[in-house]
């Protein structure tokens, strides 16, 4: 069980697998008013930076599940590095359908709502692990400005304009799903740069070390095209944020 290898290659040097910076991740933890001993569940936990830093800074107890064996191993090493290995547990596995035996104060899926088949299904899944009065975290893209054409939307790696909503519409949609929006932290363009541009150096270094690998042509093609595509489309049109929700 693993994610497609291309992602393990391009994001192998990332600690955060989304456009939030470490500073924004810290702001999110502060905004949620986390208490020591609070239990956090993170579906699609990546390299574990959210759980590990919140365990260090707020004393939370956490469990993360991720399909990437590489990212899960990185998360475990990060927990040891930050001295919180006794507070957080990382499981290599499929988070789709995962329900915690112990109810969580925060149940999160930050940037992997495909786990529940979309936002609505992911909120329903997370709610099954949530204690009464707990908070659901959803990380999701939105349109900063509506693409003028379907071609532009596809340049942002969406299938169509209808894949994402504008921010006001996204916030309203959470209400229709029976949730109050109680906080949000939005990525900015600097955060997008750190997430996307960091892949380019990783890809270049990987190519130099692995010129004969079966994925070398794919990685070379991506490194050649991604800077221009990103600057033309994603950076200008696509936003991303983490939204804190409480079921009504």
Backbone torsions as a table, in degrees:
resi	resn	phi	psi	omega
1	UNK	NA	125.1	178.6
2	UNK	-165.7	165.4	173.5
3	UNK	-80.9	165.3	176.9
4	UNK	-53.9	138.2	-172.0
5	UNK	-60.0	-29.4	-177.6
6	UNK	-59.5	-34.7	179.5
7	UNK	-74.1	-35.6	175.1
8	UNK	-63.4	-29.3	177.9
9	UNK	-77.8	-55.5	-171.2
10	UNK	-69.4	-28.1	-176.9
11	UNK	-111.7	19.3	-176.4
12	UNK	-65.8	-24.2	179.7
13	UNK	-97.0	1.7	-179.0
14	UNK	-82.4	138.6	166.9
15	UNK	-92.4	-30.8	179.5
16	UNK	-119.7	122.1	-174.1
17	UNK	-98.0	44.7	175.7
18	UNK	-161.5	175.6	-173.8
19	UNK	-77.9	6.8	174.4
20	UNK	-75.2	136.9	173.2
21	UNK	-83.1	165.4	174.4
22	UNK	-56.0	-36.0	179.1
23	UNK	-65.1	-42.5	179.3
24	UNK	-67.9	-36.2	177.8
25	UNK	-64.0	-38.4	176.8
26	UNK	-67.1	-40.1	177.7
27	UNK	-60.2	-41.3	179.4
28	UNK	-61.7	-45.4	178.6
29	UNK	-60.3	-41.4	177.6
30	UNK	-65.6	-41.4	-176.4
31	UNK	-63.6	-30.3	-178.1
32	UNK	-80.3	-7.6	178.3
33	UNK	56.9	47.9	-177.2
34	UNK	-64.2	140.2	178.9
35	UNK	-109.5	149.9	177.7
36	UNK	-58.8	133.7	-179.1
37	UNK	89.2	-7.7	177.0
38	UNK	-62.9	141.2	-178.7
39	UNK	-95.9	130.3	-178.6
40	UNK	-122.0	130.1	174.1
41	UNK	-109.9	130.7	-177.9
42	UNK	-127.1	107.5	178.1
43	UNK	-90.1	120.7	-172.5
44	UNK	81.7	53.6	-168.7
45	UNK	-80.2	-6.2	176.7
46	UNK	56.8	-133.3	-178.3
47	UNK	-89.8	13.3	166.1
48	UNK	78.9	12.6	-173.6
49	UNK	-64.4	-37.8	-178.8
50	UNK	-64.3	-52.2	-178.3
51	UNK	-64.6	-42.4	-176.3
52	UNK	-66.6	-45.3	-178.3
53	UNK	-71.8	-34.4	176.9
54	UNK	-70.3	-33.7	174.4
55	UNK	-64.4	-41.1	178.5
56	UNK	-67.0	-45.9	-170.9
57	UNK	-86.3	-27.6	-173.4
58	UNK	-125.6	-7.1	178.9
59	UNK	75.6	22.7	179.0
60	UNK	-72.6	161.0	173.2
61	UNK	-111.2	129.5	-171.1
62	UNK	-137.1	155.2	171.9
63	UNK	-130.6	130.0	177.3
64	UNK	-121.7	142.1	178.1
65	UNK	-126.0	130.8	179.3
66	UNK	-148.7	145.7	-178.4
67	UNK	-77.9	-18.9	-178.6
68	UNK	-82.0	118.4	176.9
69	UNK	-64.4	-40.4	179.0
70	UNK	-60.7	-50.2	-177.3
71	UNK	-64.0	-37.8	179.0
72	UNK	-63.9	-41.7	176.8
73	UNK	-64.0	-39.9	177.5
74	UNK	-63.5	-38.7	179.1
75	UNK	-62.8	-43.2	179.5
76	UNK	-64.0	-39.7	178.1
77	UNK	-66.9	-37.7	179.3
78	UNK	-64.6	-37.9	178.1
79	UNK	-62.0	-41.2	177.5
80	UNK	-66.1	-43.8	-178.8
81	UNK	-58.7	-39.1	-177.7
82	UNK	-91.1	0.4	177.0
83	UNK	73.9	28.6	-177.2
84	UNK	-123.1	20.8	-176.9
85	UNK	-62.1	-21.3	177.7
86	UNK	-86.7	-3.7	179.9
87	UNK	-105.9	-23.7	-174.3
88	UNK	-128.4	146.9	178.7
89	UNK	-127.6	133.5	179.1
90	UNK	-118.9	128.4	-175.9
91	UNK	-113.9	127.2	173.5
92	UNK	-84.2	110.3	-177.6
93	UNK	-178.1	179.4	-179.5
94	UNK	-87.0	117.5	-178.1
95	UNK	-78.5	-12.9	179.3
96	UNK	-61.7	121.9	179.7
97	UNK	83.9	1.2	-176.6
98	UNK	-72.6	128.3	175.6
99	UNK	-126.5	128.6	-177.5
100	UNK	-75.1	142.6	175.0
101	UNK	-69.4	-31.5	179.3
102	UNK	-106.4	130.7	-177.6
103	UNK	-66.8	140.6	-175.5
104	UNK	-103.4	149.1	171.8
105	UNK	-75.4	-31.5	176.9
106	UNK	-132.8	124.8	175.3
107	UNK	-117.9	120.4	-168.0
108	UNK	-124.3	146.0	165.5
109	UNK	-141.6	96.9	-169.3
110	UNK	-103.8	90.0	176.3
111	UNK	94.3	19.3	-179.6
112	UNK	-143.0	45.4	-175.2
113	UNK	-69.8	-5.4	170.6
114	UNK	-61.6	-21.0	179.7
115	UNK	-56.1	-37.7	-179.6
116	UNK	-106.1	14.8	-179.2
117	UNK	76.2	20.9	-178.9
118	UNK	127.7	-179.7	-175.5
119	UNK	-62.7	-48.2	-176.0
120	UNK	-60.7	-47.5	-179.7
121	UNK	-66.5	-33.5	179.4
122	UNK	-70.8	-39.7	175.6
123	UNK	-61.2	-42.3	179.5
124	UNK	-63.8	-41.9	179.0
125	UNK	-63.2	-48.2	-178.7
126	UNK	-63.4	-35.1	-177.9
127	UNK	-63.3	-23.2	-179.4
128	UNK	-73.7	-17.3	177.6
129	UNK	-105.8	6.4	-170.5
130	UNK	-100.2	135.1	174.0
131	UNK	-75.5	161.2	176.0
132	UNK	-59.9	129.0	-178.3
133	UNK	85.2	5.4	-179.8
134	UNK	-82.2	175.9	-175.0
135	UNK	-119.6	134.8	173.1
136	UNK	-98.1	134.4	174.2
137	UNK	-111.8	127.6	176.9
138	UNK	-123.8	125.5	172.2
139	UNK	-101.3	126.1	-170.8
140	UNK	-152.0	143.3	173.5
141	UNK	-74.5	161.0	171.9
142	UNK	-152.1	163.1	178.5
143	UNK	-82.8	120.1	170.8
144	UNK	-66.4	-42.0	170.4
145	UNK	-140.8	143.4	-174.6
146	UNK	-68.4	127.2	178.1
147	UNK	-59.6	139.0	-178.5
148	UNK	-72.6	-22.3	-178.2
149	UNK	-142.4	162.3	175.1
150	UNK	-64.4	-31.0	178.8
151	UNK	-62.1	-40.9	178.3
152	UNK	-66.0	-41.1	177.4
153	UNK	-58.9	-42.8	179.1
154	UNK	-67.3	-29.8	173.9
155	UNK	-64.3	-23.9	175.2
156	UNK	-87.7	9.2	-179.5
157	UNK	69.0	20.5	169.1
158	UNK	-88.7	158.3	174.6
159	UNK	-77.5	-33.9	179.5
160	UNK	-162.0	170.1	178.0
161	UNK	-58.3	-34.4	-176.2
162	UNK	-70.2	-7.5	179.2
163	UNK	-62.8	-35.3	-175.2
164	UNK	-127.3	160.9	177.3
165	UNK	-109.6	162.8	167.2
166	UNK	-74.0	160.4	-172.2
167	UNK	-55.6	-49.3	179.4
168	UNK	-58.8	-37.7	179.9
169	UNK	-69.6	-37.4	178.1
170	UNK	-64.4	-44.1	179.0
171	UNK	-62.1	-41.4	178.7
172	UNK	-64.7	-33.9	-177.9
173	UNK	-65.4	-31.4	177.7
174	UNK	-64.6	-37.1	176.6
175	UNK	-63.3	-40.1	178.6
176	UNK	-66.4	-21.1	177.2
177	UNK	-91.0	9.1	174.0
178	UNK	86.3	23.3	-177.7
179	UNK	-123.9	146.8	167.8
180	UNK	-91.1	134.6	171.6
181	UNK	-82.6	118.1	-174.5
182	UNK	-112.2	-10.3	175.2
183	UNK	-166.1	162.2	170.4
184	UNK	-158.6	146.9	173.0
185	UNK	-130.2	121.7	-174.3
186	UNK	-105.0	138.6	173.0
187	UNK	-68.3	153.5	172.8
188	UNK	-115.7	-178.4	-176.1
189	UNK	-66.3	-31.6	175.5
190	UNK	-62.1	-40.1	177.5
191	UNK	-64.3	-41.4	175.4
192	UNK	-60.0	-42.8	179.6
193	UNK	-59.3	-44.4	-177.7
194	UNK	-66.5	-36.6	179.2
195	UNK	-70.8	-48.6	-173.9
196	UNK	-81.4	-48.6	-174.0
197	UNK	-67.4	-29.4	178.7
198	UNK	-62.0	-25.2	178.4
199	UNK	-66.6	-30.2	-172.0
200	UNK	-68.7	-43.1	177.1
201	UNK	-65.8	-40.5	177.7
202	UNK	-59.1	-45.3	-179.5
203	UNK	-64.0	-42.8	-179.6
204	UNK	-62.7	-45.0	179.6
205	UNK	-66.4	-37.4	177.9
206	UNK	-64.9	-41.2	179.5
207	UNK	-62.7	-40.6	179.8
208	UNK	-66.7	-30.3	-179.7
209	UNK	-88.1	-18.8	-174.1
210	UNK	-134.9	55.4	-174.0
211	UNK	-64.5	-24.0	-176.3
212	UNK	-104.3	8.9	-179.7
213	UNK	-67.1	150.1	-178.3
214	UNK	-63.7	-20.9	179.0
215	UNK	-97.0	4.5	-174.8
216	UNK	-59.9	-41.7	-179.4
217	UNK	-64.9	-39.8	179.4
218	UNK	-66.7	-42.8	179.3
219	UNK	-66.3	-40.6	177.8
220	UNK	-61.4	-44.6	180.0
221	UNK	-62.6	-40.3	-179.9
222	UNK	-68.0	-42.3	178.5
223	UNK	-62.6	-36.1	-179.1
224	UNK	-69.0	-38.8	-171.8
225	UNK	-96.6	-25.8	-168.9
226	UNK	-65.3	-42.3	-178.3
227	UNK	-57.4	-46.5	-179.8
228	UNK	-67.9	-43.4	179.9
229	UNK	-60.0	-46.7	-178.3
230	UNK	-61.0	-48.2	-177.4
231	UNK	-65.7	-33.2	-178.6
232	UNK	-76.7	-38.8	-169.4
233	UNK	-115.3	-73.2	-171.8
234	UNK	-55.2	-47.2	-174.1
235	UNK	-63.1	-29.7	-175.7
236	UNK	-92.4	-30.3	-169.5
237	UNK	-111.6	-26.9	-168.7
238	UNK	-105.2	128.2	172.0
239	UNK	-103.7	172.3	179.8
240	UNK	-157.1	140.9	-179.1
241	UNK	-154.3	165.0	172.6
242	UNK	-111.2	128.1	-172.9
243	UNK	-118.1	126.8	178.9
244	UNK	-94.8	126.4	-174.5
245	UNK	-126.4	146.1	172.2
246	UNK	-125.9	124.8	178.1
247	UNK	-58.6	140.3	-179.3
248	UNK	-78.7	NA	NA
